[in-house]
Amino acid sequence: MQTPANGVSTPKVRSRESRGFPLPNAGFTNGGFNSARRNTPFQPATSKRRIPQNAPLEETLDPSKAAYILQKQWNLYSVTPMHQFSYKNLKDYAKLLSAQILAEKQKGVAFEVGTELVMRASFTCLPGLKGKASDSRAVLVQVATKPPFSKPGTEDKIVWSGWFCCVHGEDDILEMLPETMICLPLFLVHGTETLTATIGSWFQKSFDCCFSKLTVSSRDLAWMTALWTAYDTPEHVAATELVFSVPVEPHMDISYAIHPDDLKSLWNDVHKGQDEVTAEEVDGLFHCLYIHFFRHFKIQLSKTHLVKVSTSIASAHCDGKIKFLCKEHLIRVLGLLTELAMNNIEY
């Protein structure tokens, strides 16, 4: 590792308010947001994860859709399998959801996008967002607005987006589902909470599914750091930033920035395999980072909680927020998120 001047920035300490996920009065029922876990008393810790093969998105996903996904911060949810969902009926679903949104507006629900605007839903397949043939096709749901007396050709404004996907889903779970059910366990949302609640409630009633907020543990953030460091990035590589929460009142954060060359060199010393990453390697990487940080700043990061990781691949927060920064590794990132979503569901 280089000296702090070259390799590690001076730690930033800043206060952070503790924020929970507010439940709107409309839309999702409380039961819809309850955490769903597999029906086992304990979850065994993951000992290793395979580095999945990457699929070239240019061949399978519309470039405009890929650019749209990369430009947003998404909130993560897990979704139980949907009953009687059919790709053949996407246009019908769009009409029904649009009618539901209109009915909620007429009840006085404020969607925070302008009461005078006409709101329409659309459903679109995203066939490129899958890791293997057995994965179900991803579905993008969007809500757009247009003034009631707008000129012909006026472009709609997208005010809410959400997409369901299953990337490298677990075969043992996919195979046990009946033909009437489809598994799209990962749901990513960009939009207002009120619209999210209304749309989620419609899906729950229409397809007998259940949504749960998907948070990311400190341990999984550490896995993300290691896995994303292992991926090669063809473009400019930014510094990796790790944010740690100090367990004191008021809440304080420590930001730890590492030069990408330093982190890659350290990872190459720790990582021994070719196509998988082990828990021991993740522990070894962070042990070295903790030692280096303590040597220069006399702070024990092992006593804190990792709450955010930001790399050239993606940025993830423990609250369940993700921002994709590299289209070349989008499938790989979605594969890990799909695994976390499936582990958050009771089957």
Secondary structure, DSSP 8 states (H G I E B T S, - for coil): ---TTTTB---EEEE---------SSSS-HHHHS----SSS------EEE------GGGTS-HHHHHHHHTSEEEEEEE--EET--GGGHHHHHHHHHHHHHHHHHTT---SS-TTSEEEEEEEEETT--SSTTS--EEEEEEEEE-TT--TT---EEEEEEEEE-SS--HHHHHHS-TTEE---EEEEES-HHHHHHHHHHHHHHH---EEE----HHHHHHHHHHHHHS--SS----EEEEEEESSSS-EEEEEEE-HHHHHHHHHHH---SSEEEHHHHHHHHHHHHHHHHHHH---GGGSEEEEEE-SSEEEETTTEEEE--GGGHHHHHHHHHHHHHHTS--
